[in-house]
Amino acid sequence: MITATHTDSERRDRYLTSGEWSHSTIDSALAEYAHHHPDRLAVVDGDRQVSYAELDAMIRRLAGALLERGIRPGDSVVWQLPNWLEAIVVHHGALRIGAVSTPIIPIYRHREVQFILKQSRARIAFVPGMFRSFDHRGMFDELAPTLPDLEHVITVRGSDNEFDHLLSGATPLDNPVEHASTDVAVLLYTSGTTSDPKGALHTHESLDYENRSIIELFDLTGEDIVYMPSPVGHITGILYGLQLPFMLGSHVVFQDIWDPGAGLELLQRRRCTFVIGATPFLHGLVHHPDRAEYDIALRVFGCGGADVPPELIRQAEERLGCTATRIYGSTEFPTLSGGNASDPLDKRATTDGRPIGSAEARTVDEHDTPVPPGAVGDLQVRGPDLFTGYLDSRLNADAFASDGWFRTGDLAVIDEDGYIQITGRRKDIIVRGGENISAKEIEDLLFEYPGIADIAVIGMPDPIMVERICAYVVPSDQAHPPALDELTSFLREHRMATQKLPERLEVVEQLPRTATGKIQKFVLRDRIRVALTSDNAV
């Protein structure tokens, strides 16, 4: 049974007493709207439109099917699904029985998927058959012999479509299995500074508060229509694609494969007003060559998940006619800060906004002593939407300060007005199109490649993806260095996700190191910036 690993009774009592935690479970709003407004539109998924009553009926059947297969409160229900209606059904079906919804983003492959299934001890998983030319069901079948806990793999859509058969044969669950608002609701995996993903635990309360704070920040109502191109297996997709629309009594419009032209078409046809997404999504809409031909009703675009160029926010405000703002958060603390229409455009473009609602932020030195406004420090955060620890509790000691503040691993400046500006990262991760990618994971594998004496993987700046992956290699034989395609082929053979493959190779005689032997990655980042500038000048 999955339970919180970092509990703070004082925090719990404070938030429950103040009302910041509302004693609500995140699956209750959808059921309530289905009861009172059964014919209201809930989901647009391609050509399919589903009402609240239809969606709730599917969820009740899925919940019944889970119980029939022995899934109980606290069990992990894994799903690796695109932005499809079925993701909502599985997520809410798991919550209805008190189980833990455990999404896996679709780009993850054998290594990551195997780790997550093993650590979460999932007994059931929902996957597409084929999606974007990859056989997800085949991957799970290959992994099954190494996963003693996994009993059921259910294919969604495709020729088999076991999902529909599962629902049609299930007895609907009329009354939810009893579960508390302080129970763990979602287990979300994020890439960190180590090779393996880290499983972050969120309760109903932390996610419910997060959504309510966003509703208040942007003055959202039942008239707002949510557009969701971000993967629903991300914290962004979970919050704003699978939960927030149903707290508003509104509906969500899914886009399962990103294409900015198709996105503009959806925004125009469905009159969507609200979206939160990473930099590539906003960049694609703003810079689409036919953008001016579309009449869209977008009201708010919150851009986060990766570094956001200030000029992109300014361009979005002008070209999309919406309130565009940078926001900052993480899987562990979904949305710490952001801006809205009351903030000056310059602040929304050049900073990551101010803490939202009851969220708190501080910058500290290496001794956890707060630094003055305007000084760079390690960013630490706390608030009602902070997660309740990692599934691997051994990770908690480094993640939390002695007084309970969460160490984000980011460097930041907080000005006298409370605006936060992220200036760098302590964590050795690469942010590629909103995805956190562990440099160490790639390095560890490439060290196994014959002919490599030393290796360092860094992020190189990119105007669209924010960062792409560059590998600095010291070959064993300088006369015969490896080629980039040889390294990527090697990584593919080891089942590494395509998004993690290096896109540039720099062969060097040695890597810059400190006196104690640590690689000076900031030197390599400076070098690649110079090299890119030189390339662009040619």
Secondary structure by P-SEA (a helix, b strand, c coil): ccccccccaaaaaaaaaaccccccccaaaaaaaaaacccccccccccccccaaaaaaaaaaaaaaaaaacccccbbbbbbccccaaaaaaaaaaaaacbbbbbbcccccaaaaaaaaaaacccbbbbbcccccccaaaaaaaaccccccccbbbbccccccaaaaaaaaccccccccccccccccbbbbbbccccbbbbbbbcaaaaaaaaaaaaaaacccccbbbbccccccccccccccccccccccbbbbbbccccaaaaaaaaaaaccccccccaaaaaaaaaccccccccccccbbbbccccccaaaaaaaacccccbbbbbbbcccccccccccccccccccccccccccccbbbbbbcccccccccccccbbbbccccccccccccccccccccccccccccbbbbbcccbbbbbccccccccccccbbbbaaaaaaaaaaccccccbbbbbcccccccbbbbbbbbcccccccccaaaaaaaaaaacccccccccbbbbbcccccccccccaaaaaaaaaaaaaaaaaac
